[in-house]
Amino acid sequence: MVEISAHNHGFAVSEDSQLGGAEVTHMNLNDNSIEGIRDTERSVFSVQYHPEAAPGPHHSLYLFDEFVKQVHSTAASQSRSRDR
């Protein structure tokens, strides 16, 4: 998938950065800066651009859907742990 995004390159994650177990999920095709990572051991992910920016109102909805899915999964897991 290719996304058009607005971003701030006053700071950036480069390919040689120590990602501490995270995997790259988004890369800028213009300058190869890393724009998204996901932790492979925890339910954590991030993007380093403005996902709500153009080209449309639902362009990045999948990011928010993933966040809500992770919140529900974590809540269900914690509820099961308390019930034991």
N, C-alpha and C positions, 0 to 999 in steps of 0.2 A: 504494500500500500504506500502511496505517496501522499503526504499532507503538505499543504501550503500553510506556513505559520508565521506569525509575528514573534520576534524574539529579541533579546538584548544580549549582544555579544560583548558587553563590558566585562563579562565573566564567562567562563566556559569550562567544560570537562573535556579534556583531550584524550586521545586514544591511549596515551602512555600513563594515564592516571591510575592510581591504585584504587580499584573498585571494591576491594574487600568482599569478594564473593558475589557481587552483583553482576548481572548480565546486561548487555546493551540491548535496548528495545527500539530506540529511535536514533537515527544518525542524520545530520544535516548533509545533504548531497552537494551543497556548494562548497563547504569548507571542512567536511568530515568531522566536525565537532559532535560530541555525544549529546543528544538532546533528550534521552530517556533511558532509565535504568530500572531493573527489577531485582530485588534481593532474592536470591535463590533459596534461602532458608527461612525467611519470614514473609509475612503478607505485607510487603512494602514495595511501592513503586513510585516513580516520579518522572515528570517531564520538565524540561528546562526551556520551555517556550510558553506562550500564552495560548492554551488549548481552546479558550473561548473566542479567540480572534477569528477573523474571516477565514474561509470563504462563506460559511453559513452557520446558522444557529445550531445545527445538529452535527456539525463536522467532527466534533470530538466527543460525542455522546458516549462512545464505547469506553472512554476513560472513566467517566462518572458511573457507568453501569458496572464496570469492574470494581470500583471503589465500594459501591453499595453491596455488591455480591460478597466482597471480602468482609464487610462489616457484619452482614447477616451470618456468614459462615463462622466468624469469630464469636459472635454472640451465642449462636447455637452450641458451639463447642464449649464455651464457658458455662452455659446452662446445664449441659450434660455432666460436666465436671462437678458442679455444685450438687446435682441430684444424686450423686453416688454416695 
